């Protein structure tokens, strides 16, 4: 949503460079503080049951590999 609003001219957006790299390359967006970076934020993947399908585990492993972290399987504490 931040990308869309920024493209519409609603203001300056703090958006990860991976999300807007094409927009910057094509001149739709211009970096205003190029040396500044967003702080890292934790990413969590929750499932609705204790049974986690293999495709969800693989997706978690892919996320961990791509963003640098560890995938930990376990039930969420939601609903307890």
N, C-alpha and C positions, 0 to 999 in steps of 0.2 A: 504494500500500500504506500509506503514511503517513496518508493521509486515512481509509482504512478503519479502521486501528488506532486513530486518534484518535476516530473516531465510536464505536468499541466501548468507549472509556474506558480505553485502554491507556496514556494519558499525554498530554503536550503534544507537538504536532507543529509543525515548521517547514515550512509548506506554502504555496506561492504562493497569493496571494489570488484569482487567477483560477480556481483549482481548487476552492476552498471558498466562493466568494461566495454560492452558493445555500444552503449549509449555514449560513452566518452569517446570511443574510437570514431563514431559517426558524427560527433559534434553536437549531439542533442543535450548532453550534460557537460559541465566544465568543473573540474576539481577546484575548489576555492581555498582549501588548506591541504595541499598535496602531501605534506610531511606528517600529518596527523593520522592516527589510526584508532579505530574503535577498540576498546578493551575486550579481551576474550570473555565469552559468556558460556556458562555450562549448558550442555544439551542433554536432555534426558528423553528416553523412549519408554513409554508405559504401555502395558497391555492390559486387557480387561479381565484376564483370567490367569491362573497359574500355568496353564498349558500355553506354551509359546510355539507357534508353528515354525518350521525350519526357515521359511522365507522371511519371517520377522527377525529371527536370530541372525540370518545372513545380512539383512538390512542393517541391523545394529552393528554388526562387525564391519560392514562397509562404512558406516558413519564414523565409527571409531578410527578406522584406518585413514579416512579422508581428512578428518578434522584433528587427528592426533589425540588419542585418548585410549581408554580401555572400555570394552563392553563388559558389563556385569549383568548376568541374568539373575532375576529374582522377582518375587511378587511385589506389586506396588502396595503401599500402605493405604491406598484410597479405599474408602468405604469401611474402614476398621474403626 
